[in-house]
Amino acid sequence: MSARHMIYLVLLVIVLSGTATFGLRETAFREETYTETPTPAQAETTVDFVKLTMNLDKTIYKIGEPVNMTLILTNIGNKTIFLSRSSPPVLDFVVYNESDQIIYAYSWGGFIAVVVSYPIEPGESFIRTFTWHQQEKIAYNPQTIYRQIDPGFYFVAGRIALGAGVYDGEVVVSDVETPRLLIDVIPKESIVVESTRNPLKLVMILNKTTYRLGETIKITFSIENIGNKTLDMSQYEDGFNFVVYDEAGSEVYDYNKNWLHPAIYIPMPLPPDLSRFGVLTWSQDYNLKLITLDPHPLFEYRKVLPGRYQIVGQFISSHSRLIIKTPPVTITIDPYETESTEAMCR
């Protein structure tokens, strides 16, 4: 074998080996009941004698589902403090889109001007609950107009409202905002499955279960550290994957076997209660099949036929020798599914 062919062969082993050594295989289709365990989230910040905490009841919401949150302002000093502003609210929350633009703030609503001065003793807290109905501001003509947001990722943060302040008789604390919490807003017909292997929780989301023949299938993942220690993770050695099986239980497609991933260790620590997100796609292909190496690598590309398939999500940590897999999700590839039918389901 020539040196050139040897190089080609090495590259092919890297591309096609993937995670086959883990031996994952589903043997039969069965009816699944998909359930989701809500994962609360918390963010907090401390400035002088004030600690501001935001709590979310979960981080994944169906489109149109209310997003409930709690803001807690705690006096961590040794003197009585006072919340003050000329118009409610003292506490506020803001929503950012993926472009870092504020699309909604609770304080944008109309309020009657009134002087507020609320005392908080040392060690005590002021608590407010809020609900965001997944709306974003689109116009001021002549009044504020809102619309339902689209599915996607958004960031929520709690803050002391602009123009408000907290003071202890000497120092005024204002313009305070918690770290942003990431939430995922998904279509109503989405399927959510999860698997836990302490200290990690893996979640996989599919927007629907019926797809047109040839339609790209989007798969969203999150991995959360549910332990109490920061995990040593890598940007490239720890990642998401999925495997597709046909009704006979045979492997049709393994994402890792069809994409080249650099074997580079780049530290990417994951602190407790935080998550990493990722999105992978399947274009309804079979695994790449090598036809020849001469005079250069040539692969066979094949598309799957209509029918039922199962998708199993994975999180693979190569340097930790760990793999987590989700329960399988059954999907149908329908040659008669139309664009208009999909639009009506949204």
Secondary structure in CASP SS format (residue, H / E / C, confidence):
PFRMAT SS
TARGET T0000
AUTHOR 0000-0000-0000
METHOD secondary structure of the structure
MODEL  1
M C 1.00
S C 1.00
A H 1.00
R H 1.00
H H 1.00
M H 1.00
I H 1.00
Y H 1.00
L H 1.00
V H 1.00
L H 1.00
L H 1.00
V H 1.00
I H 1.00
V H 1.00
L H 1.00
S H 1.00
G C 1.00
T C 1.00
A H 1.00
T H 1.00
F H 1.00
G C 1.00
L C 1.00
R C 1.00
E C 1.00
T C 1.00
A C 1.00
F C 1.00
R C 1.00
E C 1.00
E C 1.00
T C 1.00
Y C 1.00
T C 1.00
E C 1.00
T C 1.00
P C 1.00
T C 1.00
P C 1.00
A E 1.00
Q E 1.00
A E 1.00
E E 1.00
T E 1.00
T E 1.00
V E 1.00
D C 1.00
F C 1.00
V E 1.00
K E 1.00
L E 1.00
T E 1.00
M E 1.00
N E 1.00
L E 1.00
D C 1.00
K C 1.00
T C 1.00
I E 1.00
Y E 1.00
K E 1.00
I C 1.00
G C 1.00
E C 1.00
P C 1.00
V E 1.00
N E 1.00
M E 1.00
T E 1.00
L E 1.00
I E 1.00
L E 1.00
T E 1.00
N E 1.00
I C 1.00
G C 1.00
N C 1.00
K C 1.00
T C 1.00
I E 1.00
F E 1.00
L E 1.00
S E 1.00
R E 1.00
S C 1.00
S C 1.00
P C 1.00
P C 1.00
V C 1.00
L E 1.00
D E 1.00
F E 1.00
V E 1.00
V E 1.00
Y E 1.00
N C 1.00
E C 1.00
S C 1.00
D C 1.00
Q C 1.00
I E 1.00
I E 1.00
Y E 1.00
A E 1.00
Y H 1.00
S H 1.00
W H 1.00
G C 1.00
G C 1.00
F C 1.00
I C 1.00
A C 1.00
V C 1.00
V C 1.00
V E 1.00
S E 1.00
Y E 1.00
P E 1.00
I E 1.00
E C 1.00
P C 1.00
G C 1.00
E C 1.00
S E 1.00
F E 1.00
I E 1.00
R E 1.00
T E 1.00
F E 1.00
T E 1.00
W E 1.00
H C 1.00
Q C 1.00
Q E 1.00
E E 1.00
K E 1.00
I E 1.00
A E 1.00
Y E 1.00
N C 1.00
P C 1.00
Q C 1.00
T E 1.00
I E 1.00
Y E 1.00
R E 1.00
Q E 1.00
I C 1.00
D C 1.00
P C 1.00
G E 1.00
F E 1.00
Y E 1.00
F E 1.00
V E 1.00
A E 1.00
G E 1.00
R E 1.00
I E 1.00
A C 1.00
L C 1.00
G C 1.00
A C 1.00
G E 1.00
V E 1.00
Y E 1.00
D C 1.00
G C 1.00
E C 1.00
V C 1.00
V E 1.00
V E 1.00
S C 1.00
D C 1.00
V C 1.00
E E 1.00
T C 1.00
P C 1.00
R C 1.00
L E 1.00
L E 1.00
I E 1.00
D E 1.00
V E 1.00
I E 1.00
P C 1.00
K C 1.00
E C 1.00
S C 1.00
I E 1.00
V E 1.00
V E 1.00
E E 1.00
S E 1.00
T E 1.00
R E 1.00
N C 1.00
P C 1.00
L E 1.00
K E 1.00
L E 1.00
V E 1.00
M E 1.00
I E 1.00
L E 1.00
N C 1.00
K C 1.00
T C 1.00
T E 1.00
Y E 1.00
R E 1.00
L C 1.00
G C 1.00
E C 1.00
T C 1.00
I E 1.00
K E 1.00
I E 1.00
T E 1.00
F E 1.00
S E 1.00
I E 1.00
E E 1.00
N E 1.00
I C 1.00
G C 1.00
N C 1.00
K C 1.00
T C 1.00
L E 1.00
D C 1.00
M C 1.00
S E 1.00
Q C 1.00
Y C 1.00
E C 1.00
D E 1.00
G E 1.00
F E 1.00
N E 1.00
F E 1.00
V E 1.00
V E 1.00
Y E 1.00
D C 1.00
E C 1.00
A C 1.00
G C 1.00
S C 1.00
E E 1.00
V E 1.00
Y E 1.00
D E 1.00
Y H 1.00
N H 1.00
K H 1.00
N H 1.00
W C 1.00
L C 1.00
H C 1.00
P C 1.00
A C 1.00
I C 1.00
Y C 1.00
I C 1.00
P E 1.00
M C 1.00
P C 1.00
L E 1.00
P C 1.00
P C 1.00
D C 1.00
L C 1.00
S E 1.00
R E 1.00
F E 1.00
G E 1.00
V E 1.00
L E 1.00
T E 1.00
W E 1.00
S C 1.00
Q C 1.00
D E 1.00
Y C 1.00
N C 1.00
L C 1.00
K E 1.00
L E 1.00
I E 1.00
T E 1.00
L C 1.00
D C 1.00
P C 1.00
H C 1.00
P C 1.00
L E 1.00
F E 1.00
E E 1.00
Y C 1.00
R C 1.00
K E 1.00
V C 1.00
L C 1.00
P C 1.00
G E 1.00
R E 1.00
Y E 1.00
Q E 1.00
I E 1.00
V E 1.00
G E 1.00
Q E 1.00
F E 1.00
I E 1.00
S E 1.00
S C 1.00
H C 1.00
S C 1.00
R C 1.00
L E 1.00
I E 1.00
I E 1.00
K E 1.00
T C 1.00
P C 1.00
P C 1.00
V E 1.00
T E 1.00
I E 1.00
T E 1.00
I E 1.00
D E 1.00
P C 1.00
Y C 1.00
E C 1.00
T C 1.00
E H 1.00
S H 1.00
T H 1.00
E H 1.00
A H 1.00
M H 1.00
C H 1.00
R C 1.00
END
